[in-house]
């Protein structure tokens, strides 16, 4: 079985549409690929073996300029119908498998490189590699070749590194899977206590008040003696029974 697709040419350019496994419908109500103005008619593209079948009334589609209702398809065939233009493309199954294998190998190699870089970084973090090599790469970090650095670091792994790396990687994975910690509530700034008057100033004002009170009392006594002849001494003698 082949890997097949069609290239549709429009005013905006060319677009690619991979064919469904088995049958791809063009234009009708159940179409995989819609064609403007077509609702009842349908073009069927089969992938194994590749062929075109037209279900509906005229005008029939043309393949390389020849009108037909059913025909086998070859790579590069040009299909025109109802104002739409398609080019049929296909590659052999063997070529498709080779392409898939090449893509898979490339992805596998990329994953391997990423894993070795991560492993080297973990080993550096836990001091499981040669410190001289680490220092040398740190000095040239501005022009770091990540793959070469990882390869060189991993060649200097300590003999007991494997269990420690397994333990460290398990902890790191658990930390990454743990839910994010809630941020602590912001601290509310406490208002500064009101400034208290100093002891010396407080004593001064107390004495001033007492002095003012005594002055007022003395003035009242003098006024009472001068105006009414009332003497505080007489009151005291009378109170003492003198």
KEZA-490114 format. One record per residue (C-alpha): residue number from 0; residue in three letters; x, y, z. Coordinates in nm, 2 decimals. Layout:
<sites>
torti: NUM, pavex: ALA, c1: X, c2: Y, c3: Z
...
</sites>
This chain:
<sites>
torti: 0, pavex: UNK, c1: 0.00, c2: 0.00, c3: 0.00
torti: 1, pavex: UNK, c1: 0.12, c2: 0.35, c3: -0.08
torti: 2, pavex: UNK, c1: 0.12, c2: 0.67, c3: 0.11
torti: 3, pavex: UNK, c1: -0.09, c2: 0.92, c3: -0.09
torti: 4, pavex: UNK, c1: -0.20, c2: 1.28, c3: -0.08
torti: 5, pavex: UNK, c1: -0.34, c2: 1.55, c3: -0.30
torti: 6, pavex: UNK, c1: -0.22, c2: 1.90, c3: -0.36
torti: 7, pavex: UNK, c1: -0.50, c2: 2.15, c3: -0.42
torti: 8, pavex: UNK, c1: -0.42, c2: 2.46, c3: -0.62
torti: 9, pavex: UNK, c1: -0.62, c2: 2.78, c3: -0.52
torti: 10, pavex: UNK, c1: -0.58, c2: 3.15, c3: -0.57
torti: 11, pavex: UNK, c1: -0.40, c2: 3.17, c3: -0.24
torti: 12, pavex: UNK, c1: -0.15, c2: 2.90, c3: -0.34
torti: 13, pavex: UNK, c1: -0.11, c2: 2.53, c3: -0.29
torti: 14, pavex: UNK, c1: -0.23, c2: 2.32, c3: 0.01
torti: 15, pavex: UNK, c1: -0.17, c2: 1.96, c3: 0.09
torti: 16, pavex: UNK, c1: -0.43, c2: 1.71, c3: 0.21
torti: 17, pavex: UNK, c1: -0.34, c2: 1.36, c3: 0.30
torti: 18, pavex: UNK, c1: -0.58, c2: 1.09, c3: 0.18
torti: 19, pavex: UNK, c1: -0.78, c2: 0.89, c3: 0.43
torti: 20, pavex: UNK, c1: -0.70, c2: 0.52, c3: 0.47
torti: 21, pavex: UNK, c1: -0.91, c2: 0.34, c3: 0.21
torti: 22, pavex: UNK, c1: -1.14, c2: 0.61, c3: 0.08
torti: 23, pavex: UNK, c1: -1.13, c2: 0.99, c3: 0.06
torti: 24, pavex: UNK, c1: -1.45, c2: 1.18, c3: -0.06
torti: 25, pavex: UNK, c1: -1.43, c2: 1.51, c3: -0.25
torti: 26, pavex: UNK, c1: -1.72, c2: 1.76, c3: -0.30
torti: 27, pavex: UNK, c1: -2.03, c2: 1.58, c3: -0.17
torti: 28, pavex: UNK, c1: -2.24, c2: 1.61, c3: 0.15
torti: 29, pavex: UNK, c1: -2.02, c2: 1.36, c3: 0.33
torti: 30, pavex: UNK, c1: -1.70, c2: 1.50, c3: 0.18
torti: 31, pavex: UNK, c1: -1.36, c2: 1.49, c3: 0.35
torti: 32, pavex: UNK, c1: -1.26, c2: 1.77, c3: 0.12
torti: 33, pavex: UNK, c1: -1.53, c2: 2.03, c3: 0.04
torti: 34, pavex: UNK, c1: -1.56, c2: 2.19, c3: -0.30
torti: 35, pavex: UNK, c1: -1.76, c2: 2.51, c3: -0.33
torti: 36, pavex: UNK, c1: -2.09, c2: 2.48, c3: -0.50
torti: 37, pavex: UNK, c1: -2.09, c2: 2.09, c3: -0.49
torti: 38, pavex: UNK, c1: -2.35, c2: 1.92, c3: -0.27
torti: 39, pavex: UNK, c1: -2.49, c2: 1.61, c3: -0.45
torti: 40, pavex: UNK, c1: -2.20, c2: 1.49, c3: -0.67
torti: 41, pavex: UNK, c1: -1.90, c2: 1.32, c3: -0.52
torti: 42, pavex: UNK, c1: -1.55, c2: 1.22, c3: -0.63
torti: 43, pavex: UNK, c1: -1.40, c2: 0.91, c3: -0.46
torti: 44, pavex: UNK, c1: -1.03, c2: 0.87, c3: -0.43
torti: 45, pavex: UNK, c1: -0.92, c2: 0.52, c3: -0.33
torti: 46, pavex: UNK, c1: -0.57, c2: 0.45, c3: -0.20
torti: 47, pavex: UNK, c1: -0.51, c2: 0.08, c3: -0.27
torti: 48, pavex: UNK, c1: -0.48, c2: 0.06, c3: -0.56
torti: 49, pavex: UNK, c1: -0.51, c2: 0.43, c3: -0.63
torti: 50, pavex: UNK, c1: -0.81, c2: 0.52, c3: -0.84
torti: 51, pavex: UNK, c1: -1.08, c2: 0.79, c3: -0.90
torti: 52, pavex: UNK, c1: -1.45, c2: 0.72, c3: -0.92
torti: 53, pavex: UNK, c1: -1.71, c2: 0.99, c3: -1.00
torti: 54, pavex: UNK, c1: -2.06, c2: 0.95, c3: -0.86
torti: 55, pavex: UNK, c1: -2.31, c2: 1.19, c3: -1.01
torti: 56, pavex: UNK, c1: -2.41, c2: 1.37, c3: -1.33
torti: 57, pavex: UNK, c1: -2.21, c2: 1.56, c3: -1.58
torti: 58, pavex: UNK, c1: -1.98, c2: 1.74, c3: -1.60
torti: 59, pavex: UNK, c1: -1.74, c2: 1.45, c3: -1.53
torti: 60, pavex: UNK, c1: -1.40, c2: 1.52, c3: -1.38
torti: 61, pavex: UNK, c1: -1.09, c2: 1.52, c3: -1.61
torti: 62, pavex: UNK, c1: -0.76, c2: 1.35, c3: -1.54
torti: 63, pavex: UNK, c1: -0.48, c2: 1.50, c3: -1.73
torti: 64, pavex: UNK, c1: -0.74, c2: 1.67, c3: -1.96
torti: 65, pavex: UNK, c1: -0.94, c2: 1.35, c3: -2.03
torti: 66, pavex: UNK, c1: -1.30, c2: 1.32, c3: -1.90
torti: 67, pavex: UNK, c1: -1.38, c2: 1.00, c3: -1.71
torti: 68, pavex: UNK, c1: -1.61, c2: 0.85, c3: -1.45
torti: 69, pavex: UNK, c1: -1.35, c2: 0.60, c3: -1.32
torti: 70, pavex: UNK, c1: -0.98, c2: 0.56, c3: -1.38
torti: 71, pavex: UNK, c1: -0.66, c2: 0.45, c3: -1.21
torti: 72, pavex: UNK, c1: -0.44, c2: 0.72, c3: -1.07
torti: 73, pavex: UNK, c1: -0.06, c2: 0.76, c3: -1.11
torti: 74, pavex: UNK, c1: 0.17, c2: 1.00, c3: -0.92
torti: 75, pavex: UNK, c1: 0.15, c2: 1.35, c3: -1.08
torti: 76, pavex: UNK, c1: -0.20, c2: 1.30, c3: -1.23
torti: 77, pavex: UNK, c1: -0.39, c2: 1.63, c3: -1.25
torti: 78, pavex: UNK, c1: -0.76, c2: 1.61, c3: -1.15
torti: 79, pavex: UNK, c1: -0.99, c2: 1.90, c3: -1.25
torti: 80, pavex: UNK, c1: -1.36, c2: 1.92, c3: -1.15
torti: 81, pavex: UNK, c1: -1.61, c2: 2.19, c3: -1.08
torti: 82, pavex: UNK, c1: -1.35, c2: 2.46, c3: -1.08
torti: 83, pavex: UNK, c1: -1.12, c2: 2.27, c3: -0.84
torti: 84, pavex: UNK, c1: -0.77, c2: 2.15, c3: -0.94
torti: 85, pavex: UNK, c1: -0.58, c2: 1.87, c3: -0.76
torti: 86, pavex: UNK, c1: -0.25, c2: 1.69, c3: -0.82
torti: 87, pavex: UNK, c1: -0.23, c2: 1.33, c3: -0.70
torti: 88, pavex: UNK, c1: 0.09, c2: 1.24, c3: -0.52
torti: 89, pavex: UNK, c1: 0.21, c2: 0.91, c3: -0.37
torti: 90, pavex: UNK, c1: 0.52, c2: 0.74, c3: -0.25
torti: 91, pavex: UNK, c1: 0.58, c2: 0.37, c3: -0.22
torti: 92, pavex: UNK, c1: 0.52, c2: 0.20, c3: 0.11
torti: 93, pavex: UNK, c1: 0.88, c2: 0.12, c3: 0.14
torti: 94, pavex: UNK, c1: 0.98, c2: 0.48, c3: 0.10
torti: 95, pavex: UNK, c1: 0.72, c2: 0.58, c3: 0.36
torti: 96, pavex: UNK, c1: 0.85, c2: 0.33, c3: 0.61
torti: 97, pavex: UNK, c1: 1.20, c2: 0.45, c3: 0.55
torti: 98, pavex: UNK, c1: 1.09, c2: 0.81, c3: 0.61
torti: 99, pavex: UNK, c1: 0.91, c2: 0.71, c3: 0.93
torti: 100, pavex: UNK, c1: 1.21, c2: 0.52, c3: 1.05
torti: 101, pavex: UNK, c1: 1.44, c2: 0.81, c3: 0.98
torti: 102, pavex: UNK, c1: 1.20, c2: 1.04, c3: 1.17
torti: 103, pavex: UNK, c1: 1.18, c2: 0.80, c3: 1.46
torti: 104, pavex: UNK, c1: 1.56, c2: 0.76, c3: 1.47
torti: 105, pavex: UNK, c1: 1.61, c2: 1.14, c3: 1.47
torti: 106, pavex: UNK, c1: 1.36, c2: 1.18, c3: 1.76
torti: 107, pavex: UNK, c1: 1.52, c2: 0.90, c3: 1.96
torti: 108, pavex: UNK, c1: 1.86, c2: 1.06, c3: 1.91
torti: 109, pavex: UNK, c1: 1.73, c2: 1.39, c3: 2.03
torti: 110, pavex: UNK, c1: 1.58, c2: 1.23, c3: 2.34
torti: 111, pavex: UNK, c1: 1.91, c2: 1.05, c3: 2.41
torti: 112, pavex: UNK, c1: 2.10, c2: 1.38, c3: 2.39
torti: 113, pavex: UNK, c1: 1.86, c2: 1.56, c3: 2.62
torti: 114, pavex: UNK, c1: 1.88, c2: 1.27, c3: 2.87
torti: 115, pavex: UNK, c1: 2.26, c2: 1.28, c3: 2.88
torti: 116, pavex: UNK, c1: 2.26, c2: 1.65, c3: 2.93
torti: 117, pavex: UNK, c1: 2.02, c2: 1.62, c3: 3.22
torti: 118, pavex: UNK, c1: 2.22, c2: 1.33, c3: 3.37
torti: 119, pavex: UNK, c1: 2.55, c2: 1.53, c3: 3.35
torti: 120, pavex: UNK, c1: 2.38, c2: 1.83, c3: 3.51
torti: 121, pavex: UNK, c1: 2.25, c2: 1.61, c3: 3.80
torti: 122, pavex: UNK, c1: 2.60, c2: 1.46, c3: 3.84
torti: 123, pavex: UNK, c1: 2.76, c2: 1.80, c3: 3.87
torti: 124, pavex: UNK, c1: 2.50, c2: 1.92, c3: 4.12
torti: 125, pavex: UNK, c1: 2.57, c2: 1.62, c3: 4.35
torti: 126, pavex: UNK, c1: 2.95, c2: 1.64, c3: 4.30
torti: 127, pavex: UNK, c1: 2.97, c2: 1.30, c3: 4.13
torti: 128, pavex: UNK, c1: 3.22, c2: 1.40, c3: 3.86
torti: 129, pavex: UNK, c1: 3.57, c2: 1.52, c3: 3.83
torti: 130, pavex: UNK, c1: 3.59, c2: 1.88, c3: 3.98
torti: 131, pavex: UNK, c1: 3.88, c2: 1.98, c3: 3.74
torti: 132, pavex: UNK, c1: 3.66, c2: 1.90, c3: 3.44
torti: 133, pavex: UNK, c1: 3.37, c2: 2.10, c3: 3.60
torti: 134, pavex: UNK, c1: 3.59, c2: 2.39, c3: 3.66
torti: 135, pavex: UNK, c1: 3.73, c2: 2.39, c3: 3.31
torti: 136, pavex: UNK, c1: 3.38, c2: 2.38, c3: 3.15
torti: 137, pavex: UNK, c1: 3.27, c2: 2.66, c3: 3.39
torti: 138, pavex: UNK, c1: 3.55, c2: 2.88, c3: 3.26
torti: 139, pavex: UNK, c1: 3.43, c2: 2.83, c3: 2.90
torti: 140, pavex: UNK, c1: 3.06, c2: 2.84, c3: 2.97
torti: 141, pavex: UNK, c1: 3.02, c2: 3.13, c3: 2.73
torti: 142, pavex: UNK, c1: 3.10, c2: 2.89, c3: 2.44
torti: 143, pavex: UNK, c1: 2.94, c2: 2.58, c3: 2.58
torti: 144, pavex: UNK, c1: 2.91, c2: 2.27, c3: 2.36
torti: 145, pavex: UNK, c1: 2.64, c2: 2.10, c3: 2.56
torti: 146, pavex: UNK, c1: 2.68, c2: 1.75, c3: 2.41
torti: 147, pavex: UNK, c1: 3.05, c2: 1.75, c3: 2.43
torti: 148, pavex: UNK, c1: 3.05, c2: 1.88, c3: 2.78
torti: 149, pavex: UNK, c1: 2.80, c2: 1.62, c3: 2.89
torti: 150, pavex: UNK, c1: 3.00, c2: 1.34, c3: 2.73
torti: 151, pavex: UNK, c1: 3.32, c2: 1.45, c3: 2.90
torti: 152, pavex: UNK, c1: 3.16, c2: 1.49, c3: 3.24
torti: 153, pavex: UNK, c1: 2.99, c2: 1.15, c3: 3.22
torti: 154, pavex: UNK, c1: 3.32, c2: 0.98, c3: 3.14
torti: 155, pavex: UNK, c1: 3.45, c2: 1.10, c3: 3.49
torti: 156, pavex: UNK, c1: 3.15, c2: 0.97, c3: 3.69
torti: 157, pavex: UNK, c1: 3.25, c2: 0.81, c3: 4.02
torti: 158, pavex: UNK, c1: 3.21, c2: 0.44, c3: 4.05
torti: 159, pavex: UNK, c1: 2.94, c2: 0.47, c3: 4.32
torti: 160, pavex: UNK, c1: 2.75, c2: 0.73, c3: 4.12
torti: 161, pavex: UNK, c1: 2.47, c2: 0.51, c3: 3.98
torti: 162, pavex: UNK, c1: 2.27, c2: 0.45, c3: 4.30
torti: 163, pavex: UNK, c1: 2.31, c2: 0.82, c3: 4.40
torti: 164, pavex: UNK, c1: 2.19, c2: 0.94, c3: 4.06
torti: 165, pavex: UNK, c1: 1.89, c2: 0.71, c3: 4.08
torti: 166, pavex: UNK, c1: 1.80, c2: 0.85, c3: 4.42
torti: 167, pavex: UNK, c1: 1.86, c2: 1.21, c3: 4.32
torti: 168, pavex: UNK, c1: 1.66, c2: 1.18, c3: 4.00
torti: 169, pavex: UNK, c1: 1.37, c2: 1.02, c3: 4.19
torti: 170, pavex: UNK, c1: 1.37, c2: 1.31, c3: 4.43
torti: 171, pavex: UNK, c1: 1.38, c2: 1.56, c3: 4.15
torti: 172, pavex: UNK, c1: 1.09, c2: 1.40, c3: 3.97
torti: 173, pavex: UNK, c1: 0.89, c2: 1.39, c3: 4.29
torti: 174, pavex: UNK, c1: 0.96, c2: 1.76, c3: 4.34
torti: 175, pavex: UNK, c1: 0.85, c2: 1.84, c3: 3.99
torti: 176, pavex: UNK, c1: 0.53, c2: 1.65, c3: 4.03
torti: 177, pavex: UNK, c1: 0.44, c2: 1.81, c3: 4.36
torti: 178, pavex: UNK, c1: 0.17, c2: 2.08, c3: 4.35
torti: 179, pavex: UNK, c1: 0.31, c2: 2.43, c3: 4.37
torti: 180, pavex: UNK, c1: 0.33, c2: 2.56, c3: 4.72
torti: 181, pavex: UNK, c1: 0.10, c2: 2.84, c3: 4.82
torti: 182, pavex: UNK, c1: 0.26, c2: 3.18, c3: 4.85
torti: 183, pavex: UNK, c1: 0.28, c2: 3.30, c3: 5.21
torti: 184, pavex: UNK, c1: 0.04, c2: 3.58, c3: 5.30
torti: 185, pavex: UNK, c1: 0.20, c2: 3.92, c3: 5.28
torti: 186, pavex: UNK, c1: 0.29, c2: 4.06, c3: 5.61
torti: 187, pavex: UNK, c1: 0.09, c2: 4.35, c3: 5.73
torti: 188, pavex: UNK, c1: 0.30, c2: 4.63, c3: 5.85
torti: 189, pavex: UNK, c1: 0.23, c2: 4.72, c3: 6.21
torti: 190, pavex: UNK, c1: 0.17, c2: 5.07, c3: 6.30
torti: 191, pavex: UNK, c1: 0.44, c2: 5.23, c3: 6.51
torti: 192, pavex: UNK, c1: 0.33, c2: 5.30, c3: 6.87
torti: 193, pavex: UNK, c1: 0.25, c2: 5.65, c3: 6.95
torti: 194, pavex: UNK, c1: 0.55, c2: 5.84, c3: 7.09
torti: 195, pavex: UNK, c1: 0.53, c2: 5.87, c3: 7.46
torti: 196, pavex: UNK, c1: 0.64, c2: 6.19, c3: 7.63
torti: 197, pavex: UNK, c1: 0.97, c2: 6.17, c3: 7.81
torti: 198, pavex: UNK, c1: 0.98, c2: 6.14, c3: 8.18
torti: 199, pavex: UNK, c1: 1.16, c2: 6.47, c3: 8.23
torti: 200, pavex: UNK, c1: 0.90, c2: 6.66, c3: 8.03
torti: 201, pavex: UNK, c1: 0.61, c2: 6.49, c3: 8.20
torti: 202, pavex: UNK, c1: 0.76, c2: 6.58, c3: 8.55
torti: 203, pavex: UNK, c1: 0.80, c2: 6.94, c3: 8.44
torti: 204, pavex: UNK, c1: 0.44, c2: 6.98, c3: 8.33
torti: 205, pavex: UNK, c1: 0.32, c2: 6.82, c3: 8.66
torti: 206, pavex: UNK, c1: 0.52, c2: 7.06, c3: 8.87
torti: 207, pavex: UNK, c1: 0.41, c2: 7.36, c3: 8.66
torti: 208, pavex: UNK, c1: 0.05, c2: 7.26, c3: 8.71
torti: 209, pavex: UNK, c1: 0.09, c2: 7.22, c3: 9.08
torti: 210, pavex: UNK, c1: 0.27, c2: 7.56, c3: 9.11
torti: 211, pavex: UNK, c1: -0.01, c2: 7.72, c3: 8.91
torti: 212, pavex: UNK, c1: -0.27, c2: 7.56, c3: 9.14
torti: 213, pavex: UNK, c1: -0.09, c2: 7.68, c3: 9.45
torti: 214, pavex: UNK, c1: -0.05, c2: 8.03, c3: 9.31
torti: 215, pavex: UNK, c1: -0.43, c2: 8.04, c3: 9.24
torti: 216, pavex: UNK, c1: -0.51, c2: 7.92, c3: 9.60
torti: 217, pavex: UNK, c1: -0.27, c2: 8.17, c3: 9.75
torti: 218, pavex: UNK, c1: -0.42, c2: 8.45, c3: 9.55
torti: 219, pavex: UNK, c1: -0.77, c2: 8.35, c3: 9.66
torti: 220, pavex: UNK, c1: -0.67, c2: 8.36, c3: 10.02
torti: 221, pavex: UNK, c1: -0.51, c2: 8.70, c3: 9.99
torti: 222, pavex: UNK, c1: -0.82, c2: 8.83, c3: 9.82
torti: 223, pavex: UNK, c1: -1.05, c2: 8.69, c3: 10.09
torti: 224, pavex: UNK, c1: -0.84, c2: 8.84, c3: 10.37
torti: 225, pavex: UNK, c1: -0.82, c2: 9.18, c3: 10.20
torti: 226, pavex: UNK, c1: -1.18, c2: 9.20, c3: 10.10
torti: 227, pavex: UNK, c1: -1.37, c2: 9.02, c3: 10.38
torti: 228, pavex: UNK, c1: -1.12, c2: 8.99, c3: 10.66
torti: 229, pavex: UNK, c1: -1.12, c2: 8.62, c3: 10.64
torti: 230, pavex: UNK, c1: -0.80, c2: 8.46, c3: 10.75
torti: 231, pavex: UNK, c1: -0.70, c2: 8.10, c3: 10.69
torti: 232, pavex: UNK, c1: -0.52, c2: 8.10, c3: 11.03
torti: 233, pavex: UNK, c1: -0.85, c2: 8.18, c3: 11.20
torti: 234, pavex: UNK, c1: -1.02, c2: 7.89, c3: 11.03
torti: 235, pavex: UNK, c1: -0.74, c2: 7.66, c3: 11.13
torti: 236, pavex: UNK, c1: -0.75, c2: 7.78, c3: 11.50
torti: 237, pavex: UNK, c1: -1.13, c2: 7.74, c3: 11.50
torti: 238, pavex: UNK, c1: -1.10, c2: 7.39, c3: 11.35
torti: 239, pavex: UNK, c1: -0.84, c2: 7.29, c3: 11.61
torti: 240, pavex: UNK, c1: -1.06, c2: 7.44, c3: 11.89
torti: 241, pavex: UNK, c1: -0.81, c2: 7.71, c3: 11.97
</sites>
